[in-house]
Amino acid sequence: MDEPRKLYRIPEQGMIGGVCAGLGEYLHADPTLIRLLFVLLFLAGTSGGWVYFIMWLVVPVKPSSE
């Protein structure tokens, strides 16, 4: 049986906290598009900044594969 996917932050690949890089890996999407979505939500006055900040605090950092 397949192991369930887990959401992690990837600070080494991220611009600020690695949240968008982790979401991109989890969703199999381009992290740049996810970053753009967060910026657009933030500029539109919605909670894009708060969601990013909360995810930065809550989502664990991806363990190294050493």
C-alpha positions in Angstrom: 0.0 0.0 0.0 1.2 3.5 -0.8 2.4 5.7 2.0 0.3 8.8 2.4 1.8 12.1 1.2 2.8 14.6 3.8 3.0 18.3 3.5 6.4 19.8 4.5 8.1 23.2 4.2 11.3 23.2 2.1 13.3 26.3 3.3 16.2 25.4 1.0 14.0 25.8 -2.1 11.8 28.6 -0.8 12.0 32.4 -1.1 10.9 33.2 2.5 9.9 30.1 4.5 9.6 27.3 2.0 5.8 27.1 2.3 5.1 27.5 -1.5 7.9 25.1 -2.4 6.4 22.5 -0.1 2.9 23.1 -1.5 4.3 22.8 -5.0 5.9 19.5 -4.2 2.7 18.2 -2.4 0.3 19.3 -5.2 2.8 18.5 -8.1 2.5 22.2 -9.2 5.0 24.9 -10.0 5.9 26.8 -6.8 6.0 30.1 -8.7 2.3 29.8 -9.5 1.5 29.2 -5.8 3.7 32.2 -4.8 1.7 34.3 -7.4 -1.6 33.1 -5.9 -0.5 34.1 -2.4 0.6 37.5 -3.6 -2.7 38.1 -5.5 -4.7 37.0 -2.4 -2.6 39.4 -0.3 -3.1 42.3 -2.6 -6.8 41.6 -3.0 -7.2 42.2 0.7 -8.0 38.6 1.6 -6.1 36.5 4.1 -3.3 35.4 1.8 -0.6 36.8 4.1 -2.2 35.3 7.3 -2.6 31.9 5.7 1.1 31.9 4.6 2.2 33.0 8.1 0.2 30.4 9.9 1.4 27.7 7.5 5.0 28.8 8.1 4.4 28.2 11.8 2.4 25.0 11.6 3.8 23.0 8.7 7.0 21.1 9.7 10.3 21.4 7.8 11.0 18.5 5.5 13.5 16.1 7.1 16.8 15.8 5.3 17.3 12.6 3.3 20.9 12.0 4.6 
